[in-house]
Amino acid sequence: MKATKISLFIFTAFLAVLIVSSGLVCAITSDQVYIKGIIPSQQISVGERVPVAVFFHNNSTETVTLDYIGVHFSWMPSQTLYGYNLSSTPITVAANKDYFFPQYINVTVPAGAGGNQSYYVGIDGIDSSSNPFSFNSDTVELIVSGGGPTPSPTNNGNGSGNGANGLPSIVLYGIIVAVIAVVAVLLVVVLMRRGKKPSKPTTQPSENQPAPSKPDEEKTGTGQDFSI
C-alpha cells in the first residue's frame, strides 16, 4: 500500500512536470513576433514632443492578446516603459496578422537629455494558452540636440552658408547695391543732358558794318500801288 502511494506521488509529479514543460514549449517566442517603433526623425531636440508609432506582427500560429504597450528612451529609468495599459480593453491579433496601433505614444524630451540616445518599444501579452510573454523591439539610436530648433548652416570656410562664388552674403549684397547706385547716377546724367537744349547764336552788327537798306520800292518811290 505504501509502495502504491509512492508510485502515485511520482506519477503525479511527473505529470505536473510534463504539463509545465509542454506549456513552456508551446509558449510564444521572440522570433515569432516582430515589433517596431517609428518616430518622424532620428534627430530631435530637448523640449520637443516626439510621437512614437508602434507596429506589431504576429508571426506565430496562434492568436495573441496584447495587454500593455510602451516605449523606453535611454534617459528614462532602467527597465521602464511609458505607454498604454490595455488590460481593460486588450487587443487581439490573429496568427500571421499585423496590427498598427492607432494612437501615438507622445514623449517630451527632458532637459539634460542632449547627446546620443536610443529607444525601443516593449509589449506584454498572453498567447492562446494563457502563457504570458514580454518582448522588446530592436534598439534604435538617435541624436538629441541641446535645445531649440536645429541651427542653420554657418560659414565653415568651404563655401557652406555663403553667397555665389564663395563670397559672404554681406559682401555680395554690398556689390549689388553699388552696381545699382552707379547705374542710377548714369541714368540721371543722360536725362539731364537730353533736357538741356543749346541756344541759337545771335548775330549783332559790327560797328563798321553799314545798316541794311530799305527795299528798292521805298528807295526810288516807283513801287507799284495796289490801291483802287
PyMOL commands that set and color helices and strands:
alter all, ss='L'
color gray80, all
select helices_A, chain A and resi 2-26+30-32+164-166+169-195+216-220
alter helices_A, ss='H'
color red, helices_A
select strands_A, chain A and resi 33-38+43-45+49-58+64-73+82-85+91-93+97-100+105-108+115-126+132-136+140-145
alter strands_A, ss='S'
color yellow, strands_A
deselect
rebuild
show_as cartoon
